[in-house]
Amino acid sequence: MKAKTIKGKSTEEIKDALHESMSGGYKPTLAIVFMSFKQDIEAVCDLLDDKGIQIFGATTAGEFISSDIEEESIVIMLLDMHPSGFKIEFLETEDRYAFDIAKQLGEEGKKTFTNAAFLILSGWSNEMDGEEVIKGIEAGFGDGATIFGGMAADDLALVAPKAFTNGKSSITGLAGLIIDRDKIDITGVATCGWKPIGTAKVITKSKGNIVYTIDDKPALDQVMKYLGISMDDERLNNTVFNLDLFTSFPLQLEREHAPSVMRTAMLGNSEDRSLVFAGNIPQGSKIRFSLPPDFDAIDTVIEECNEIKDDNLEDADAVIMFSCISRYKTFGELTKDEIERVNEVWNAPFIGFFTYGEYGKSKGGQHEFHNNTCCVVALKEK
């Protein structure tokens, strides 16, 4: 399988790059497309559709095909994967729950390939619950489902993150790239590197992804006390506010017999003192605060990528990276170093984007929905 990557700041630039990449007789069957929601999704999809290329795409909060991070642009990985080795499904919640459409995707994967794996891209809306997506696929496919992917983003506008494919796009959409593992090797890891601090605290009142109290005290007050800020901060002049500082200090949701999973606060409410997180936090669960990350966090990502390379897939035809926007906002320029070092692990064609959530399996864990995490996936045609 041969992979090529292209990028552009407009549909016209992508058109030229696509023409050049195909000029030597290269005939891609699949395009992985990550692009700003400010770009023309329909025009880019029409361009690829006219070439008979199937599309697996999402809007982003930044995108890359190297350590150079693009903004408000389009990046595409073209693959000439044999059509018998994959199938794309696109489902929408509409009047159904995320669990139901994800279960349908799992059932379709099981019916299509005996040994299927799932790469998924989901929209970002109240209807798209990341945990329910994982549970649904597992319910439809059965035990042992391999699931990696990312939740679409929209340059932090928080209004219209979309998943899309040929002729379809939606903020409530779930795009599934179902892969035949008998023909394509796929391996990956979801890794974070944030370290916990302090004693465990209890979520005493929550509903879904909204946390009202921690240890019977308002959640907003508890987190702000830990961060050392007050409600007099000029950034908190709206009833509902987004405080960038939250992204560097995710909560670590503890579980029995599994590694902790990160949960990032996206919004705070100054009236009811609640926090809205990027993933669910069940009432009664235990959490710990996090230390601000350092170089060790990036080193952890690289170490775990090298481990899966050594243990599962020495060579790769293509590598995909789904990285939380919180990592970018926390690491700043150091993010380029993380991307470059991940890219060097396999030294293969590479593409990625900054997400509002990640799907994948952590070391020693299970497939689940993450925040503040870097999810890396490698593919190799047999």
C-alpha positions as a Markdown table, in Angstrom:
| # | Residue | x | y | z |
|---|---|---|---|---|
| 1 | Met | 0.0 | 0.0 | 0.0 |
| 2 | Lys | 1.4 | 3.4 | -1.0 |
| 3 | Ala | 0.5 | 6.5 | 0.8 |
| 4 | Lys | 1.0 | 10.1 | -0.2 |
| 5 | Thr | 0.2 | 13.3 | 1.7 |
| 6 | Ile | -0.8 | 16.7 | 0.3 |
| 7 | Lys | -1.9 | 20.0 | 1.8 |
| 8 | Gly | -3.3 | 23.4 | 0.8 |
| 9 | Lys | -4.9 | 26.6 | 2.0 |
| 10 | Ser | -7.8 | 26.4 | -0.5 |
| 11 | Thr | -9.7 | 23.9 | -2.7 |
| 12 | Glu | -7.7 | 25.2 | -5.7 |
| 13 | Glu | -4.4 | 24.4 | -4.0 |
| 14 | Ile | -5.7 | 20.9 | -3.2 |
| 15 | Lys | -6.8 | 20.4 | -6.7 |
| 16 | Asp | -3.3 | 21.2 | -8.0 |
| 17 | Ala | -1.6 | 19.0 | -5.4 |
| 18 | Leu | -4.0 | 16.1 | -6.1 |
| 19 | His | -3.3 | 16.4 | -9.9 |
| 20 | Glu | 0.4 | 16.4 | -9.3 |
| 21 | Ser | 0.3 | 13.4 | -6.9 |
| 22 | Met | -1.7 | 11.3 | -9.5 |
| 23 | Ser | 0.2 | 12.4 | -12.6 |
| 24 | Gly | 2.5 | 9.4 | -12.5 |
| 25 | Gly | -0.3 | 6.9 | -12.7 |
| 26 | Tyr | -0.9 | 6.7 | -8.9 |
| 27 | Lys | -4.6 | 5.8 | -8.3 |
| 28 | Pro | -5.7 | 6.3 | -4.7 |
| 29 | Thr | -8.8 | 4.6 | -3.5 |
| 30 | Leu | -9.1 | 6.3 | -0.1 |
| 31 | Ala | -8.5 | 9.8 | 1.2 |
| 32 | Ile | -8.1 | 10.6 | 4.9 |
| 33 | Val | -9.1 | 14.3 | 5.1 |
| 34 | Phe | -8.5 | 16.7 | 8.0 |
| 35 | Met | -9.5 | 20.3 | 7.4 |
| 36 | Ser | -10.6 | 23.5 | 9.1 |
| 37 | Phe | -14.4 | 24.0 | 9.3 |
| 38 | Lys | -13.7 | 27.4 | 7.6 |
| 39 | Gln | -12.8 | 25.6 | 4.4 |
| 40 | Asp | -15.3 | 24.4 | 1.8 |
| 41 | Ile | -16.0 | 20.8 | 2.8 |
| 42 | Glu | -18.4 | 20.1 | -0.1 |
| 43 | Ala | -16.0 | 21.5 | -2.7 |
| 44 | Val | -13.1 | 19.4 | -1.4 |
| 45 | Cys | -15.2 | 16.3 | -1.2 |
| 46 | Asp | -16.6 | 16.8 | -4.8 |
| 47 | Leu | -13.0 | 17.1 | -6.0 |
| 48 | Leu | -12.1 | 13.7 | -4.5 |
| 49 | Asp | -15.4 | 12.1 | -5.4 |
| 50 | Asp | -14.9 | 13.1 | -9.1 |
| 51 | Lys | -11.7 | 11.0 | -9.0 |
| 52 | Gly | -13.6 | 8.0 | -7.5 |
| 53 | Ile | -11.8 | 8.3 | -4.2 |
| 54 | Gln | -13.6 | 7.4 | -1.0 |
| 55 | Ile | -13.4 | 9.9 | 1.8 |
| 56 | Phe | -12.9 | 9.6 | 5.6 |
| 57 | Gly | -12.8 | 13.0 | 7.1 |
| 58 | Ala | -13.3 | 15.5 | 10.0 |
| 59 | Thr | -13.0 | 19.2 | 10.7 |
| 60 | Thr | -10.1 | 20.1 | 13.1 |
| 61 | Ala | -8.6 | 22.5 | 15.5 |
| 62 | Gly | -5.3 | 22.4 | 13.6 |
| 63 | Glu | -3.9 | 19.8 | 11.2 |
| 64 | Phe | -0.5 | 18.5 | 10.1 |
| 65 | Ile | 1.3 | 16.1 | 7.7 |
| 66 | Ser | 4.7 | 16.9 | 9.3 |
| 67 | Ser | 5.8 | 18.8 | 12.4 |
| 68 | Asp | 4.7 | 22.0 | 10.7 |
| 69 | Ile | 1.3 | 22.7 | 12.2 |
| 70 | Glu | -1.2 | 24.1 | 9.8 |
| 71 | Glu | -4.2 | 26.4 | 10.7 |
| 72 | Glu | -7.4 | 26.9 | 8.8 |
| 73 | Ser | -6.0 | 24.6 | 6.0 |
| 74 | Ile | -6.6 | 21.2 | 4.4 |
| 75 | Val | -4.4 | 18.1 | 4.8 |
| 76 | Ile | -5.0 | 14.8 | 3.0 |
| 77 | Met | -3.5 | 11.4 | 3.1 |
| 78 | Leu | -4.1 | 9.4 | -0.1 |
| 79 | Leu | -3.9 | 5.6 | 0.0 |
| 80 | Asp | -4.2 | 3.0 | -2.8 |
| 81 | Met | -5.6 | 0.5 | -0.3 |
| 82 | His | -7.3 | -2.3 | -2.2 |
| 83 | Pro | -11.1 | -1.7 | -2.0 |
| 84 | Ser | -11.7 | -5.2 | -0.7 |
| 85 | Gly | -9.8 | -4.3 | 2.4 |
| 86 | Phe | -12.0 | -1.5 | 3.7 |
| 87 | Lys | -15.5 | -0.1 | 3.9 |
| 88 | Ile | -16.7 | 3.3 | 5.0 |
| 89 | Glu | -20.0 | 3.7 | 6.9 |
| 90 | Phe | -21.5 | 7.1 | 7.8 |
| 91 | Leu | -24.3 | 7.2 | 10.4 |
| 92 | Glu | -26.1 | 10.1 | 12.1 |
| 93 | Thr | -27.8 | 10.3 | 15.5 |
| 94 | Glu | -30.8 | 12.2 | 14.3 |
| 95 | Asp | -33.5 | 10.9 | 16.7 |
| 96 | Arg | -31.3 | 8.0 | 18.0 |
| 97 | Tyr | -28.6 | 7.9 | 20.7 |
| 98 | Ala | -24.9 | 7.7 | 20.0 |
| 99 | Phe | -24.9 | 4.1 | 21.4 |
| 100 | Asp | -27.5 | 3.0 | 18.9 |
| 101 | Ile | -25.7 | 4.2 | 15.8 |
| 102 | Ala | -22.3 | 3.0 | 17.1 |
| 103 | Lys | -23.9 | -0.4 | 17.7 |
| 104 | Gln | -25.1 | -0.4 | 14.1 |
| 105 | Leu | -21.5 | 0.4 | 13.0 |
| 106 | Gly | -20.2 | -2.5 | 15.1 |
| 107 | Glu | -22.7 | -4.9 | 13.6 |
| 108 | Glu | -21.8 | -3.7 | 10.1 |
| 109 | Gly | -18.2 | -4.3 | 10.8 |
| 110 | Lys | -18.8 | -7.8 | 12.0 |
| 111 | Lys | -20.9 | -8.6 | 9.0 |
| 112 | Thr | -18.4 | -7.1 | 6.5 |
| 113 | Phe | -15.2 | -8.6 | 7.8 |
| 114 | Thr | -14.5 | -11.6 | 10.1 |
| 115 | Asn | -11.5 | -9.8 | 11.6 |
| 116 | Ala | -12.5 | -6.1 | 11.5 |
| 117 | Ala | -10.9 | -3.0 | 13.0 |
| 118 | Phe | -12.5 | 0.4 | 13.3 |
| 119 | Leu | -11.1 | 3.8 | 12.7 |
| 120 | Ile | -13.8 | 6.4 | 13.7 |
| 121 | Leu | -14.4 | 10.1 | 13.4 |
| 122 | Ser | -17.3 | 11.6 | 15.2 |
| 123 | Gly | -19.0 | 15.0 | 15.2 |
| 124 | Trp | -19.0 | 17.0 | 18.4 |
| 125 | Ser | -22.5 | 17.8 | 19.8 |
| 126 | Asn | -24.6 | 17.0 | 22.8 |
| 127 | Glu | -25.8 | 13.9 | 21.0 |
| 128 | Met | -22.3 | 12.5 | 20.4 |
| 129 | Asp | -21.2 | 10.9 | 23.7 |
| 130 | Gly | -17.7 | 9.4 | 23.2 |
| 131 | Glu | -18.1 | 6.7 | 25.9 |
| 132 | Glu | -21.3 | 5.6 | 24.3 |
| 133 | Val | -19.7 | 5.4 | 20.9 |
| 134 | Ile | -17.1 | 2.9 | 22.2 |
| 135 | Lys | -19.8 | 0.9 | 24.1 |
| 136 | Gly | -22.0 | 0.8 | 21.1 |
| 137 | Ile | -19.3 | -0.5 | 18.7 |
| 138 | Glu | -18.3 | -3.2 | 21.3 |
| 139 | Ala | -22.0 | -4.2 | 21.7 |
| 140 | Gly | -22.5 | -4.5 | 18.0 |
| 141 | Phe | -19.2 | -6.2 | 17.2 |
| 142 | Gly | -18.5 | -8.2 | 20.3 |
| 143 | Asp | -15.5 | -8.5 | 22.6 |
| 144 | Gly | -12.1 | -7.6 | 21.3 |
| 145 | Ala | -13.1 | -4.7 | 19.0 |
| 146 | Thr | -10.2 | -2.6 | 17.8 |
| 147 | Ile | -11.2 | 1.1 | 17.9 |
| 148 | Phe | -9.1 | 4.2 | 17.2 |
| 149 | Gly | -10.0 | 7.7 | 16.1 |
| 150 | Gly | -10.8 | 11.2 | 17.0 |
| 151 | Met | -13.7 | 13.6 | 17.7 |
| 152 | Ala | -14.0 | 16.4 | 15.2 |
| 153 | Ala | -13.1 | 20.0 | 16.2 |
| 154 | Asp | -13.7 | 23.5 | 14.8 |
| 155 | Asp | -10.8 | 25.8 | 15.6 |
| 156 | Leu | -12.2 | 26.2 | 19.2 |
| 157 | Ala | -15.4 | 27.9 | 17.9 |
| 158 | Leu | -17.4 | 25.2 | 19.6 |
| 159 | Val | -20.2 | 25.5 | 17.1 |
| 160 | Ala | -19.8 | 23.1 | 14.1 |
| 161 | Pro | -17.3 | 20.2 | 14.3 |
| 162 | Lys | -18.2 | 17.7 | 11.6 |
| 163 | Ala | -17.4 | 14.2 | 10.5 |
| 164 | Phe | -17.8 | 13.7 | 6.7 |
| 165 | Thr | -17.6 | 11.4 | 3.8 |
| 166 | Asn | -18.6 | 11.4 | 0.1 |
| 167 | Gly | -21.8 | 13.5 | -0.1 |
| 168 | Lys | -22.4 | 13.6 | 3.7 |
| 169 | Ser | -21.3 | 15.8 | 6.6 |
| 170 | Ser | -22.8 | 16.3 | 10.0 |
| 171 | Ile | -22.0 | 17.5 | 13.6 |
| 172 | Thr | -24.0 | 14.5 | 14.7 |
| 173 | Gly | -22.3 | 12.1 | 12.3 |
| 174 | Leu | -20.2 | 9.1 | 13.0 |
| 175 | Ala | -17.8 | 8.1 | 10.1 |
| 176 | Gly | -16.4 | 4.6 | 10.4 |
| 177 | Leu | -13.5 | 3.2 | 8.3 |
| 178 | Ile | -13.9 | -0.5 | 8.7 |
| 179 | Ile | -10.6 | -2.3 | 8.0 |
| 180 | Asp | -10.1 | -6.0 | 7.2 |
| 181 | Arg | -7.3 | -7.0 | 9.6 |
| 182 | Asp | -6.7 | -10.1 | 7.5 |
| 183 | Lys | -5.4 | -7.8 | 4.7 |
| 184 | Ile | -4.2 | -4.7 | 6.7 |
| 185 | Asp | -2.2 | -4.8 | 9.9 |
| 186 | Ile | -3.3 | -2.1 | 12.3 |
| 187 | Thr | -1.9 | -1.2 | 15.7 |
| 188 | Gly | -2.0 | 1.8 | 17.9 |
| 189 | Val | -1.8 | 3.3 | 21.4 |
| 190 | Ala | -3.5 | 6.1 | 23.3 |
| 191 | Thr | -1.0 | 7.8 | 25.6 |
| 192 | Cys | -1.0 | 10.9 | 27.7 |
| 193 | Gly | 1.9 | 11.5 | 30.1 |
| 194 | Trp | 0.1 | 13.7 | 32.6 |
| 195 | Lys | 1.0 | 12.8 | 36.2 |
| 196 | Pro | -1.5 | 12.8 | 39.1 |
| 197 | Ile | -1.0 | 14.8 | 42.3 |
| 198 | Gly | -2.7 | 14.8 | 45.8 |
| 199 | Thr | -5.2 | 12.5 | 47.3 |
| 200 | Ala | -8.3 | 11.1 | 45.5 |
| 201 | Lys | -11.5 | 13.2 | 45.6 |
| 202 | Val | -15.1 | 12.0 | 45.0 |
| 203 | Ile | -17.5 | 13.3 | 42.4 |
| 204 | Thr | -20.5 | 13.8 | 44.7 |
| 205 | Lys | -22.9 | 15.2 | 42.1 |
| 206 | Ser | -22.7 | 14.9 | 38.3 |
| 207 | Lys | -24.8 | 14.2 | 35.3 |
| 208 | Gly | -23.2 | 13.0 | 32.1 |
| 209 | Asn | -20.3 | 15.4 | 31.4 |
| 210 | Ile | -21.4 | 18.1 | 33.8 |
| 211 | Val | -19.9 | 18.0 | 37.3 |
| 212 | Tyr | -21.7 | 20.0 | 40.0 |
| 213 | Thr | -19.8 | 19.1 | 43.2 |
| 214 | Ile | -16.5 | 17.5 | 44.2 |
| 215 | Asp | -16.4 | 16.3 | 47.8 |
| 216 | Asp | -19.7 | 18.1 | 48.3 |
| 217 | Lys | -18.3 | 21.4 | 47.3 |
| 218 | Pro | -19.0 | 23.3 | 44.0 |
| 219 | Ala | -16.8 | 21.8 | 41.3 |
| 220 | Leu | -15.8 | 25.2 | 39.8 |
| 221 | Asp | -14.7 | 26.4 | 43.2 |
| 222 | Gln | -12.7 | 23.3 | 43.9 |
| 223 | Val | -10.8 | 23.4 | 40.6 |
| 224 | Met | -10.2 | 27.1 | 40.7 |
| 225 | Lys | -8.8 | 26.8 | 44.2 |
| 226 | Tyr | -6.4 | 24.2 | 42.9 |
| 227 | Leu | -5.4 | 26.4 | 40.0 |
| 228 | Gly | -5.0 | 29.4 | 42.3 |
| 229 | Ile | -7.4 | 31.8 | 40.6 |
| 230 | Ser | -10.5 | 33.6 | 41.7 |
| 231 | Met | -13.8 | 34.6 | 40.2 |
| 232 | Asp | -12.5 | 38.2 | 40.0 |
| 233 | Asp | -10.3 | 37.1 | 37.1 |
| 234 | Glu | -11.2 | 39.3 | 34.1 |
| 235 | Arg | -11.5 | 36.1 | 31.9 |
| 236 | Leu | -14.6 | 35.1 | 33.9 |
| 237 | Asn | -16.9 | 37.9 | 32.9 |
| 238 | Asn | -19.6 | 35.7 | 31.4 |
| 239 | Thr | -22.0 | 33.3 | 33.0 |
| 240 | Val | -20.5 | 30.5 | 30.9 |
| 241 | Phe | -16.9 | 30.8 | 30.2 |
| 242 | Asn | -14.0 | 28.9 | 28.6 |
| 243 | Leu | -10.8 | 29.2 | 30.6 |
| 244 | Asp | -7.7 | 28.0 | 28.7 |
| 245 | Leu | -5.9 | 27.2 | 32.0 |
| 246 | Phe | -8.3 | 24.3 | 32.5 |
| 247 | Thr | -6.7 | 22.4 | 29.5 |
| 248 | Ser | -3.3 | 22.1 | 31.2 |
| 249 | Phe | -4.8 | 20.6 | 34.4 |
| 250 | Pro | -7.2 | 17.7 | 33.5 |
| 251 | Leu | -8.8 | 15.6 | 36.1 |
| 252 | Gln | -7.7 | 12.0 | 36.2 |
| 253 | Leu | -10.7 | 9.7 | 36.4 |
| 254 | Glu | -9.6 | 6.6 | 38.4 |
| 255 | Arg | -11.0 | 3.1 | 37.7 |
| 256 | Glu | -10.5 | -0.3 | 39.2 |
| 257 | His | -8.2 | -2.6 | 37.2 |
| 258 | Ala | -7.6 | 0.0 | 34.5 |
| 259 | Pro | -5.3 | 3.0 | 34.0 |
| 260 | Ser | -6.8 | 6.5 | 34.8 |
| 261 | Val | -8.4 | 8.3 | 31.9 |
| 262 | Met | -8.1 | 12.1 | 31.4 |
| 263 | Arg | -11.1 | 14.4 | 31.6 |
| 264 | Thr | -10.7 | 18.1 | 30.5 |
| 265 | Ala | -13.0 | 20.9 | 31.6 |
| 266 | Met | -14.2 | 22.8 | 28.5 |
| 267 | Leu | -16.6 | 25.3 | 30.1 |
| 268 | Gly | -17.3 | 26.7 | 33.6 |
| 269 | Asn | -20.7 | 28.1 | 34.8 |
| 270 | Ser | -20.4 | 31.0 | 37.3 |
| 271 | Glu | -24.1 | 30.7 | 38.3 |
| 272 | Asp | -24.4 | 27.1 | 39.3 |
| 273 | Arg | -20.6 | 26.6 | 39.8 |
| 274 | Ser | -20.5 | 23.6 | 37.6 |
| 275 | Leu | -17.9 | 22.4 | 35.1 |
| 276 | Val | -18.6 | 20.9 | 31.7 |
| 277 | Phe | -16.1 | 18.3 | 30.7 |
| 278 | Ala | -15.2 | 16.8 | 27.3 |
| 279 | Gly | -16.2 | 13.4 | 28.5 |
| 280 | Asn | -18.5 | 11.8 | 31.1 |
| 281 | Ile | -17.6 | 11.7 | 34.8 |
| 282 | Pro | -20.0 | 9.3 | 36.7 |
| 283 | Gln | -21.3 | 10.4 | 40.1 |
| 284 | Gly | -19.5 | 8.6 | 42.9 |
| 285 | Ser | -16.3 | 8.2 | 40.9 |
| 286 | Lys | -12.9 | 9.1 | 42.2 |
| 287 | Ile | -10.6 | 11.7 | 40.6 |
| 288 | Arg | -7.2 | 13.3 | 41.1 |
| 289 | Phe | -5.8 | 16.6 | 39.9 |
| 290 | Ser | -2.9 | 16.6 | 37.5 |
| 291 | Leu | 0.5 | 18.2 | 37.6 |
| 292 | Pro | 1.4 | 20.5 | 34.7 |
| 293 | Pro | 3.2 | 18.4 | 32.1 |
| 294 | Asp | 6.9 | 18.6 | 31.2 |
| 295 | Phe | 9.2 | 17.0 | 28.8 |
| 296 | Asp | 8.5 | 13.6 | 30.5 |
| 297 | Ala | 5.0 | 13.7 | 29.0 |
| 298 | Ile | 6.4 | 13.7 | 25.5 |
| 299 | Asp | 9.0 | 11.1 | 26.4 |
| 300 | Thr | 6.2 | 8.8 | 27.6 |
| 301 | Val | 4.4 | 9.1 | 24.3 |
| 302 | Ile | 7.5 | 8.2 | 22.3 |
| 303 | Glu | 8.4 | 5.3 | 24.6 |
| 304 | Glu | 4.9 | 3.8 | 24.2 |
| 305 | Cys | 5.0 | 4.3 | 20.4 |
| 306 | Asn | 8.3 | 2.5 | 20.2 |
| 307 | Glu | 6.9 | -0.3 | 22.3 |
| 308 | Ile | 4.0 | -1.0 | 20.0 |
| 309 | Lys | 6.4 | -0.7 | 17.0 |
| 310 | Asp | 8.8 | -3.3 | 18.5 |
| 311 | Asp | 6.0 | -5.6 | 19.7 |
| 312 | Asn | 3.4 | -5.3 | 16.9 |
| 313 | Leu | 4.4 | -3.6 | 13.7 |
| 314 | Glu | 8.0 | -2.9 | 12.8 |
| 315 | Asp | 7.2 | -1.2 | 9.5 |
| 316 | Ala | 4.2 | 0.9 | 8.5 |
| 317 | Asp | 2.8 | 2.1 | 5.2 |
| 318 | Ala | 1.0 | 5.0 | 6.9 |
| 319 | Val | 0.7 | 6.6 | 10.4 |
| 320 | Ile | -2.3 | 8.6 | 11.7 |
| 321 | Met | -2.2 | 10.8 | 14.9 |
| 322 | Phe | -5.2 | 12.1 | 16.8 |
| 323 | Ser | -4.0 | 14.6 | 19.4 |
| 324 | Cys | -6.1 | 16.5 | 21.8 |
| 325 | Ile | -6.2 | 20.3 | 21.3 |
| 326 | Ser | -5.5 | 20.6 | 25.0 |
| 327 | Arg | -2.1 | 19.1 | 24.4 |
| 328 | Tyr | -1.4 | 21.8 | 21.8 |
| 329 | Lys | -2.5 | 24.6 | 24.0 |
| 330 | Thr | -0.5 | 23.2 | 26.9 |
| 331 | Phe | 2.8 | 22.4 | 25.0 |
| 332 | Gly | 2.7 | 25.3 | 22.6 |
| 333 | Glu | 5.8 | 25.1 | 20.3 |
| 334 | Leu | 6.9 | 21.9 | 22.0 |
| 335 | Thr | 4.0 | 20.2 | 20.2 |
| 336 | Lys | 6.1 | 20.3 | 17.0 |
| 337 | Asp | 8.7 | 18.2 | 18.8 |
| 338 | Glu | 6.1 | 15.6 | 19.9 |
| 339 | Ile | 4.8 | 15.3 | 16.4 |
| 340 | Glu | 8.2 | 15.1 | 14.8 |
| 341 | Arg | 9.4 | 12.4 | 17.3 |
| 342 | Val | 6.2 | 10.4 | 16.7 |
| 343 | Asn | 6.8 | 10.7 | 13.0 |
| 344 | Glu | 10.3 | 9.4 | 13.3 |
| 345 | Val | 9.2 | 6.2 | 15.1 |
| 346 | Trp | 8.0 | 4.6 | 11.8 |
| 347 | Asn | 9.3 | 7.2 | 9.3 |
| 348 | Ala | 6.3 | 6.6 | 7.1 |
| 349 | Pro | 3.7 | 9.0 | 5.4 |
| 350 | Phe | 2.0 | 10.7 | 8.3 |
| 351 | Ile | -1.1 | 12.8 | 9.0 |
| 352 | Gly | -2.9 | 14.1 | 12.0 |
| 353 | Phe | -5.2 | 16.7 | 13.6 |
| 354 | Phe | -6.0 | 18.3 | 16.9 |
| 355 | Thr | -9.3 | 16.9 | 18.3 |
| 356 | Tyr | -12.0 | 17.5 | 20.9 |
| 357 | Gly | -11.5 | 13.9 | 22.2 |
| 358 | Glu | -9.7 | 10.7 | 21.3 |
| 359 | Tyr | -10.7 | 7.1 | 20.8 |
| 360 | Gly | -8.1 | 4.3 | 21.5 |
| 361 | Lys | -6.5 | 1.8 | 23.8 |
| 362 | Ser | -4.0 | 2.9 | 26.4 |
| 363 | Lys | -1.1 | 0.7 | 27.5 |
| 364 | Gly | -2.5 | -2.0 | 29.8 |
| 365 | Gly | -6.0 | -0.6 | 29.3 |
| 366 | Gln | -9.0 | -1.0 | 27.1 |
| 367 | His | -10.5 | 0.9 | 24.1 |
| 368 | Glu | -12.2 | 4.0 | 25.4 |
| 369 | Phe | -12.8 | 7.7 | 25.0 |
| 370 | His | -10.0 | 10.0 | 26.2 |
| 371 | Asn | -9.1 | 13.7 | 26.7 |
| 372 | Asn | -5.6 | 15.3 | 26.7 |
| 373 | Thr | -4.3 | 12.2 | 25.0 |
| 374 | Cys | -2.3 | 11.5 | 21.9 |
| 375 | Cys | -3.6 | 8.5 | 19.9 |
| 376 | Val | -1.2 | 7.1 | 17.3 |
| 377 | Val | -2.3 | 4.4 | 14.7 |
| 378 | Ala | 0.0 | 2.6 | 12.2 |
| 379 | Leu | -1.2 | 0.7 | 9.1 |
| 380 | Lys | 0.6 | -1.9 | 7.0 |
| 381 | Glu | -0.9 | -3.8 | 4.0 |
| 382 | Lys | -0.1 | -7.5 | 4.2 |
